[in-house]
Amino acid sequence: MVGVVAAAAPAALVLIVLVLLQQAAPAISAFGFGFLTGTDWNPVTSNFAALPAIFGTVATSFIALVIAVPVGVAVAIALAEQGQSGIRGVIGTGIELLAAIPSVVYGVWALYVLAPWSLEHVETPVSDRLGAISFLAGPARQTSLLTASLVLAVMILPTLSAVSRDVIRAVPRGLKENAVALGATWWETTWRVVLPSARAGIFGAVILALGRALGETIAVTMVIGNRYEIPHSIFYPAYTLASVIANEFTEATGPIYPAALVELGLVLILVTLTVNVIALLLVRSAAARAAI
């Protein structure tokens, strides 16, 4: 009985994929593998390809991880430590409340608060001083790949910090006490004992956060600029798979246009699955090296 219930989740995934394959069949037949490698998206000529949206999805998610992982792990360490229960309670409550905010509210906040602040204090100074580096070139814009990554970093922070906190708390207390008994400072104990012991769990938290970032739609759509091209700089507008589907599905007509959007959904599932498989292999590899 338990096995039947457990099999419901993968069965639902397979059913979803089969339905999407059926709906996307006209686009798959028309474009083939070129749908994944092309850069054009032209509803007028019924010519569609997914590469710019794939790039935007992966780029925003990984930039968000680069920003959020150090902050999330630092918050997790602070929440997992003993003492200062009042401060830890305030921080923990604030982080948990971030998870309850709807994504559209994040989008409005990012559009009217985060984007202008980032343009004035981050994008413009960086592009003026480091514009010779291609991926930091200007002109800076309020709606850009970086702005979308910043709001994604805030959105994935609760997942990252909450899971990492529980993993760090699960580290055997004896390991920390042994390190302190040998003369290690708090920082040395945390850096050389606690974090290595919790490494696999923290990596799992990163993958959960990455899954949230890959599929986020509304907040990203409001601040990424929605330009269907591969940006040469993180300060340029871009597009993501989820944003294309959200923006264009209601106006899609004919047999090819809706099918191309459904195929984008398939590609999003494929990207998410690929990232998770790679992450699983990395976790197993790290566990195998640790066991040696």
C-alpha positions as CSV (number, residue, x, y, z in Angstrom):
1,M,0.0,0.0,0.0
2,V,2.8,2.4,0.9
3,G,4.6,1.5,-2.3
4,V,1.5,2.4,-4.3
5,V,1.2,5.8,-2.6
6,A,4.9,6.5,-3.0
7,A,4.6,5.7,-6.8
8,A,2.0,8.4,-7.2
9,A,4.5,11.2,-7.4
10,P,6.6,9.8,-10.2
11,A,3.5,8.6,-12.0
12,A,2.1,12.1,-11.9
13,L,5.3,13.5,-13.4
14,V,5.3,10.9,-16.2
15,L,1.6,11.8,-16.9
16,I,2.4,15.5,-17.1
17,V,5.3,14.9,-19.5
18,L,3.2,12.7,-21.7
19,V,0.4,15.3,-21.9
20,L,3.0,18.0,-22.7
21,L,4.6,15.8,-25.4
22,Q,1.2,15.4,-27.0
23,Q,0.4,19.1,-26.9
24,A,3.9,20.0,-28.1
25,A,4.0,17.5,-31.0
26,P,3.4,20.1,-33.8
27,A,6.4,22.2,-32.7
28,I,8.6,19.1,-32.1
29,S,7.8,17.9,-35.6
30,A,8.4,21.4,-37.1
31,F,11.6,22.4,-35.4
32,G,13.2,19.2,-34.1
33,F,16.5,19.5,-32.2
34,G,16.9,23.0,-33.7
35,F,14.4,24.3,-31.1
36,L,17.0,23.9,-28.4
37,T,19.8,25.6,-30.3
38,G,18.1,28.4,-32.3
39,T,17.7,32.0,-31.1
40,D,14.7,33.3,-33.1
41,W,11.2,33.7,-31.6
42,N,8.9,35.2,-34.2
43,P,5.2,34.5,-34.0
44,V,4.6,36.3,-37.3
45,T,6.7,33.8,-39.3
46,S,6.0,30.9,-36.9
47,N,9.7,30.5,-36.3
48,F,10.5,29.5,-32.7
49,A,13.6,28.5,-30.7
50,A,14.4,28.2,-27.0
51,L,18.1,29.0,-26.5
52,P,17.8,32.6,-25.3
53,A,15.1,31.6,-22.7
54,I,17.2,28.6,-21.6
55,F,20.2,30.9,-21.1
56,G,18.1,33.5,-19.2
57,T,16.7,30.8,-16.9
58,V,20.0,29.2,-16.1
59,A,21.9,32.5,-15.7
60,T,19.4,34.1,-13.4
61,S,19.2,31.0,-11.2
62,F,23.0,30.6,-10.9
63,I,23.7,34.3,-10.2
64,A,21.0,34.2,-7.5
65,L,22.7,31.2,-5.9
66,V,26.1,32.9,-6.0
67,I,24.5,35.8,-4.1
68,A,22.2,33.8,-1.7
69,V,24.4,30.9,-0.7
70,P,26.9,32.8,1.5
71,V,24.2,34.8,3.1
72,G,21.9,31.8,3.6
73,V,24.7,29.6,5.2
74,A,25.8,32.5,7.4
75,V,22.2,33.0,8.6
76,A,21.9,29.2,9.2
77,I,25.0,29.2,11.3
78,A,23.8,32.1,13.4
79,L,20.4,30.4,13.9
80,A,21.9,27.1,14.8
81,E,24.3,28.4,17.5
82,Q,23.4,28.4,21.2
83,G,22.8,31.7,23.0
84,Q,21.2,35.0,22.1
85,S,17.9,33.3,21.8
86,G,16.0,36.6,21.4
87,I,18.1,37.7,18.5
88,R,18.0,34.3,16.9
89,G,14.2,34.3,17.3
90,V,13.8,37.6,15.5
91,I,16.1,36.6,12.6
92,G,14.4,33.2,12.3
93,T,11.0,34.7,12.2
94,G,12.0,37.2,9.7
95,I,13.5,34.6,7.4
96,E,10.4,32.4,7.7
97,L,8.1,35.3,6.9
98,L,10.0,35.9,3.6
99,A,8.8,32.5,2.5
100,A,5.1,33.6,3.0
101,I,5.3,36.6,0.8
102,P,3.6,36.0,-2.6
103,S,5.9,36.2,-5.6
104,V,3.9,39.1,-7.2
105,V,4.6,41.2,-4.1
106,Y,8.3,40.4,-4.5
107,G,7.9,41.6,-8.1
108,V,6.3,44.9,-7.2
109,W,8.9,45.5,-4.5
110,A,11.7,44.6,-6.9
111,L,10.3,46.9,-9.6
112,Y,9.8,50.0,-7.5
113,V,12.4,49.6,-4.8
114,L,15.1,47.1,-5.7
115,A,15.5,47.9,-9.3
116,P,16.1,51.7,-8.8
117,W,18.4,51.1,-5.9
118,S,20.4,48.5,-7.9
119,L,20.6,50.8,-10.9
120,E,22.0,53.7,-8.8
121,H,24.3,51.9,-6.4
122,V,25.3,48.7,-8.2
123,E,24.8,48.6,-11.9
124,T,25.8,52.1,-12.9
125,P,29.0,52.3,-10.8
126,V,30.1,48.8,-11.8
127,S,29.4,49.4,-15.6
128,D,31.2,52.8,-15.4
129,R,34.3,51.4,-13.8
130,L,34.5,47.8,-15.2
131,G,32.7,48.3,-18.5
132,A,35.7,47.0,-20.3
133,I,34.8,43.5,-19.1
134,S,32.1,42.3,-21.6
135,F,29.7,40.8,-19.1
136,L,29.8,44.0,-17.0
137,A,29.4,46.4,-19.8
138,G,26.7,49.1,-19.8
139,P,24.5,50.9,-20.3
140,A,22.9,49.8,-17.1
141,R,19.1,49.4,-16.9
142,Q,16.5,49.0,-14.1
143,T,15.1,45.8,-15.7
144,S,17.9,43.4,-16.3
145,L,19.4,40.0,-15.8
146,L,21.0,41.1,-12.6
147,T,17.9,42.7,-11.1
148,A,16.0,39.4,-11.7
149,S,18.8,37.5,-10.1
150,L,18.8,39.8,-7.0
151,V,15.1,39.3,-6.4
152,L,15.5,35.5,-6.9
153,A,18.3,35.5,-4.3
154,V,15.9,37.1,-1.8
155,M,13.2,34.6,-2.7
156,I,15.3,31.5,-2.3
157,L,16.9,32.6,1.0
158,P,14.3,31.1,3.3
159,T,14.6,27.7,1.8
160,L,18.3,27.8,1.8
161,S,18.7,29.1,5.3
162,A,16.0,26.9,6.9
163,V,17.3,23.6,5.5
164,S,20.9,24.5,6.2
165,R,20.0,25.4,9.8
166,D,18.5,22.0,10.4
167,V,21.4,20.3,8.8
168,I,23.9,22.2,10.9
169,R,21.9,21.5,14.1
170,A,22.1,17.8,13.3
171,V,25.9,17.8,13.4
172,P,26.9,15.7,16.5
173,R,27.6,17.9,19.4
174,G,30.6,15.7,20.3
175,L,32.4,16.8,17.2
176,K,32.2,20.4,18.2
177,E,33.1,19.7,21.8
178,N,36.2,17.7,20.7
179,A,37.3,20.6,18.5
180,V,36.9,23.1,21.3
181,A,38.8,20.8,23.7
182,L,41.7,20.7,21.3
183,G,41.9,24.5,21.4
184,A,40.0,25.4,18.3
185,T,38.2,28.8,18.3
186,W,34.6,29.2,17.4
187,W,35.4,30.2,13.9
188,E,37.9,27.3,13.4
189,T,35.3,24.8,14.8
190,T,32.6,26.1,12.5
191,W,34.8,26.3,9.4
192,R,36.8,23.0,9.8
193,V,34.3,20.8,11.7
194,V,30.7,21.9,11.4
195,L,30.5,22.9,7.8
196,P,32.5,19.9,6.4
197,S,30.2,17.6,8.4
198,A,27.1,19.4,7.1
199,R,28.4,19.8,3.5
200,A,26.1,17.2,1.9
201,G,23.0,18.6,3.6
202,I,23.9,22.1,2.7
203,F,24.4,21.1,-0.9
204,G,21.0,19.5,-0.8
205,A,19.6,22.8,0.4
206,V,21.3,24.6,-2.5
207,I,19.6,22.2,-4.9
208,L,16.2,22.8,-3.4
209,A,16.8,26.6,-3.7
210,L,17.9,26.2,-7.3
211,G,14.7,24.3,-8.1
212,R,12.7,27.2,-6.7
213,A,14.8,29.7,-8.8
214,L,14.5,27.8,-12.0
215,G,10.7,27.8,-12.0
216,E,10.0,31.3,-10.6
217,T,7.7,33.3,-13.0
218,I,5.9,36.4,-11.9
219,A,8.6,38.3,-9.9
220,V,11.2,37.5,-12.6
221,T,8.9,38.6,-15.4
222,M,8.3,42.0,-13.8
223,V,12.0,42.9,-13.7
224,I,14.0,40.9,-16.2
225,G,13.1,43.1,-19.2
226,N,11.6,40.4,-21.3
227,R,13.8,40.7,-24.4
228,Y,14.2,37.5,-26.3
229,E,18.0,37.5,-26.9
230,I,21.1,36.2,-25.2
231,P,22.5,39.2,-23.3
232,H,26.2,39.9,-23.5
233,S,26.1,41.7,-20.1
234,I,24.3,41.0,-16.8
235,F,23.0,44.5,-17.0
236,Y,21.0,43.8,-20.2
237,P,17.4,42.6,-20.4
238,A,16.8,38.9,-20.9
239,Y,14.0,36.3,-20.8
240,T,13.3,33.1,-19.0
241,L,11.3,30.0,-20.0
242,A,8.6,30.5,-17.4
243,S,8.3,34.2,-18.3
244,V,7.8,33.5,-22.0
245,I,5.0,31.1,-21.2
246,A,3.3,33.4,-18.7
247,N,3.5,36.4,-21.1
248,E,2.5,34.9,-24.4
249,F,0.2,31.9,-23.7
250,T,-3.0,33.8,-23.7
251,E,-2.3,35.4,-27.1
252,A,-1.0,32.3,-28.8
253,T,-3.0,31.3,-31.9
254,G,-2.7,28.7,-34.6
255,P,-1.2,25.2,-34.3
256,I,2.5,26.0,-33.9
257,Y,2.6,29.0,-31.5
258,P,0.8,27.2,-28.6
259,A,2.7,24.0,-29.2
260,A,6.0,26.0,-29.1
261,L,5.1,27.4,-25.7
262,V,4.2,23.9,-24.4
263,E,7.5,22.7,-25.7
264,L,9.1,25.5,-23.6
265,G,7.5,23.9,-20.6
266,L,9.0,20.5,-21.6
267,V,12.4,22.2,-21.9
268,L,12.0,23.7,-18.4
269,I,11.3,20.3,-17.0
270,L,14.4,19.0,-18.9
271,V,16.6,21.8,-17.5
272,T,15.4,21.2,-14.0
273,L,15.8,17.4,-14.3
274,T,19.3,17.8,-15.7
275,V,20.4,20.1,-12.9
276,N,19.1,17.8,-10.2
277,V,20.7,14.7,-11.8
278,I,24.1,16.6,-11.9
279,A,23.6,17.6,-8.3
280,L,22.8,14.1,-7.2
281,L,26.0,12.8,-9.0
282,L,28.1,15.5,-7.2
283,V,26.6,14.6,-3.8
284,R,27.3,10.9,-4.3
285,S,30.8,11.7,-5.5
286,A,31.5,13.9,-2.5
287,A,30.1,11.2,-0.2
288,A,32.3,8.6,-1.8
289,R,35.4,10.7,-1.4
290,A,34.5,11.4,2.3
291,A,34.1,7.6,2.9
292,I,37.6,6.9,1.6
